[in-house]
């Protein structure tokens, strides 16, 4: 059985006055979905303070 490659990512849900950050490891297909969702959240946002989803790639072992 082949082990699936994992990617370390940081997900941030951000608005003007608050931020929620989640660090996790995801598969390639999950990463692709999160990248798409991040872009869609920015497209759908109608004003600067509306929360959007940000995604950053991290090095494995990075500490928040």
C-alpha positions in Angstrom: 0.0 0.0 0.0 1.3 3.4 -0.9 1.3 6.2 1.7 -0.5 9.3 0.5 1.7 12.5 0.3 0.6 15.1 2.9 1.0 18.9 2.8 1.2 21.2 5.8 -1.2 24.1 5.5 -2.4 27.0 7.6 -6.1 27.9 7.1 -7.1 31.4 8.3 -10.7 32.6 8.4 -10.3 36.4 8.6 -12.6 39.4 8.9 -11.8 43.0 10.2 -11.9 42.3 13.9 -11.0 38.6 14.4 -9.2 35.7 12.9 -9.4 31.9 13.3 -6.3 29.9 12.4 -6.1 26.1 11.9 -2.8 24.3 11.1 -3.2 20.8 9.6 -1.9 18.3 7.2 -3.9 17.6 4.1 -3.8 15.4 1.0 -3.1 16.8 -2.5 -6.8 16.7 -3.4 -7.8 18.3 -0.1 -5.2 21.1 -0.7 -6.6 21.7 -4.2 -10.1 21.9 -2.8 -9.0 24.4 -0.1 -7.2 26.5 -2.7 -10.4 26.6 -4.8 -12.6 27.4 -1.7 -10.2 30.2 -0.7 -10.5 31.8 -4.1 -14.2 31.5 -4.2 -14.6 33.0 -0.7 -12.6 36.1 -1.9 -14.7 36.4 -5.0 -18.0 36.1 -3.1 -16.9 38.7 -0.5 -18.7 41.9 -1.1 -16.9 44.2 1.3 -13.6 44.4 3.1 -14.8 43.2 6.6 -16.6 40.1 5.3 -14.7 37.0 6.5 -12.7 35.1 3.8 -10.7 31.9 3.9 -7.0 32.2 3.4 -4.6 29.4 2.8 -0.8 29.3 3.3 1.6 26.4 2.7 3.9 25.6 5.6 6.9 23.5 6.1 6.3 20.3 8.0 7.0 20.9 11.7 6.3 24.7 11.6 4.9 25.9 14.9 1.9 28.3 14.9 
